[in-house]
């Protein structure tokens, strides 16, 4: 198996998140950010270059700039097809609001979407938006730093999950934070709530997301929910009081998530609305990690956080049919890479299922690495 850097220092290059198509439709150019720092959480005055990395040459082509980014999730860039040719999105500031820009790399044409993209539908030219400005005051590591002295309400009626239309650039609130707080059997915590980590299911009909609240001393409460794309049929999947972390849709009904809902922290699989939790990948899967299904749904890629004194993070593949695990590699993270500047690997599939890319600092700078897994995943 060949694993090599796609990008080179001394500047830092990263994509940011997992479970997202970072490659263009031709599998030739990979979305990325470029910065001259990675030693502090991005401030409102910091700027990242937005661009594309060529698969063959590793050259980074700068196409735009943004200050709406973080080291964990980048600028939530996505490729979209909304009838304007091949475009990608990146989040940006417009005054004191976070919006999304679309950019056609062939023509240079740009448009503005009224809201910050967090996820895109696999079936329609629509997306889901979150308020990353609010998140900067709730969980800064995944928010966009800002200096706005706003009165951030604990559970507002006018903030939450928005539906973005990439065709006309409009947005509408489909589910407020107040809606979700009211849906709890009883309010588990009196304090500031926010939404985080949003994904469409495979047919674009349901949305999975986390509702969180700060409980002091850096701790947070998490609950997992699903909802229709119009905001109807809200369903609590995993209640507050349980640890719930990363997840992926296996299909339009089944969910794979790391949680202690069965007692100990582990990956579990269950059906939307049914909550028939079953342990997943015992002996092969970690207790937590960033998991993503291959395009043909036959494989899951997952990483771990740094383990042991050597601080090695693992990237592995898991075959759904056989339960066999294949290790891609172990990657060192220096001790300074913790908390807001940590470098989670966040593995991502190529569209053809033949390669995995991930962000890593094991080479001395924050760069994008590529692993050829075609010998493992071939039919």
C-alpha positions, -999 to +999 in steps of 0.1 A: +000+000+000+014+034-010+009+063+013+026+096+004+021+134+009-001+152-016+011+186-004+044+200+009+056+226+034+067+250+046+032+263+043+004+242+058-023+226+037-054+208+050-090+200+041-105+197+075-134+172+078-144+136+072-173+121+052-171+148+025-162+145-012-130+166-014-122+155-050-136+172-081-159+150-104-128+139-123-109+128-092-080+150-102-082+181-080-086+181-042-100+210-022-077+225+004-068+255+025-034+269+028-021+289+059+013+301+071+004+290+107-010+260+126+001+268+161-030+287+173-068+286+168-076+309+139-084+344+149-109+367+132-078+385+116-063+353+102-068+344+066-066+311+047-061+307+010-088+286-007-077+264-036-072+231-053-044+206-051-035+187-083-033+150-078-003+145-101+019+175-093+008+184-057+006+220-068-017+242-048-037+267-069-051+297-050-086+307-060-099+327-031-093+337+006-114+334+037-113+341+074-142+318+081-124+286+090-109+265+117-082+238+119-106+210+127-132+214+099-115+238+075-141+260+058-166+231+052-158+230+015-181+209-008-184+203-045-220+210-058-240+208-090-267+234-091-268+240-128-239+265-130-212+240-140-188+224-116-187+246-085-174+242-049-185+260-018-165+276+010-177+296+040-169+333+044-178+364+063-202+390+050-203+417+076-212+400+108-228+370+092-213+338+080-223+329+044-211+305+018-195+314-015-197+292-046-168+293-070-165+278-105-128+270-109-130+270-147-147+304-152-139+321-119-176+330-114-187+333-078-221+334-061-232+339-025-254+315-005-274+330+023-260+308+051-229+288+060-227+253+045-223+224+070-235+195+047-249+189+012-276+166-001-266+136-022-297+139-043-306+176-047-288+209-051-295+219-014-275+219+017-278+224+055-264+254+073-253+261+108-244+293+127-206+289+130-205+324+146-226+311+175-204+280+177-173+302+182-189+312+216-201+277+224-173+254+212-146+275+197-126+247+181-154+242+155-166+278+152-153+308+133-137+334+155-155+367+157-156+399+178-193+404+177-207+413+211-241+398+205-266+385+231-263+348+224-296+334+238-295+300+254-320+284+231-332+309+204-362+307+182-345+323+152-313+302+151-306+265+144-307+243+113-312+261+079-319+247+045-298+262+018-309+263-019-278+263-041-299+272-072-310+307-060-288+312-030-317+315-005-320+299+029-348+292+054-348+281+090-363+246+093-356+237+129-347+261+157-327+254+188-358+263+208-378+236+189-353+209+199-351+221+236-389+219+237-388+184+223-367+170+252-388+149+277-374+173+302-348+200+298-316+183+308-295+214+313-302+251+318-277+269+296-266+277+261-274+251+234-261+247+199-263+223+169-232+205+156-222+178+131-249+175+105-253+149+077-280+139+052-288+102+048-281+085+015-313+094-003-314+129+011-347+125+030-335+126+066-309+146+086-288+135+115-274+161+139-261+166+174-276+191+199-251+201+226-250+223+257-221+235+278-223+222+314-192+240+328-155+232+332-152+226+295-177+197+297-207+194+273-239+174+271-248+158+238-280+143+223-285+129+188-315+136+167-329+130+132-354+151+113-369+155+078-355+181+055-385+203+061-381+202+098-409+177+105-408+143+123-381+153+148-369+122+166-346+118+196-322+090+189-297+090+218-307+110+249-287+136+268-266+121+295-249+096+272-216+102+254-222+104+217-196+114+192-190+107+155-214+090+130-222+082+094-253+070+075-249+034+062-280+039+040-312+058+042-322+041+075-291+027+093-267+048+113-232+039+126-222+060+156-198+060+185-217+062+218-219+047+253-256+041+248-251+004+255-229+010+286-193+014+273-180+037+246-181+018+213-194+020+178-230+009+175-253+005+145-291+011+147-321+021+125-335+056+125-365+059+148-362+022+159-331+026+181-322-011+179-287-005+190-262-033+183-224-033+189-203-029+157-169-040+148-159-055+181-122-062+183-115-042+151-131-008+155-119+017+180-142+031+207-144+064+189-131+078+156-141+095+124-159+069+103-170+071+066-185+046+043-170+039+008-190+050-022-202+014-027-209+010+011-187-021+013-160-006+034-157+018+063-126+039+069-119+051+105-092+067+125-082+070+161-070+098+183-033+097+193-026+066+215+002+059+239+034+078+247+043+078+210+010+095+202+002+074+172-031+077+154-043+048+133-061+048+100-079+016+091-104+000+067-131-024+078-149-047+053-186-048+061-192-083+047-163-101+064-155-079+094-118-079+084-096-050+093-068-036+072-044-010+087-034+018+064-008+032+089+000+048+122+009+085+123+027+105+150+013+138+164+037+159+184+025+168+219+018+205+210-010+193+187-037+191+213-070+208+221-079+236+195-049+230+173-050+192+172-048+175+139-074+148+136-068+127+106-104+128+093-100+102+065-120+108+033-128+086+003-122+095-033-153+092-055-140+060-071-133+043-038-096+037-047-079+063-025-081+078+010-069+112+019-063+125+054-047+155+072-016+148+093+013+165+111+035+135+113+058+150+086+065+181+106+039+204+090+001+201+086-004+185+052-028+163+032-017+127+026-030+102+001-032+064+005-038+041-025-062+014-012-072+000-045-055-034-039-077-038-008-110-024-020-110-040-055-139-064-062 
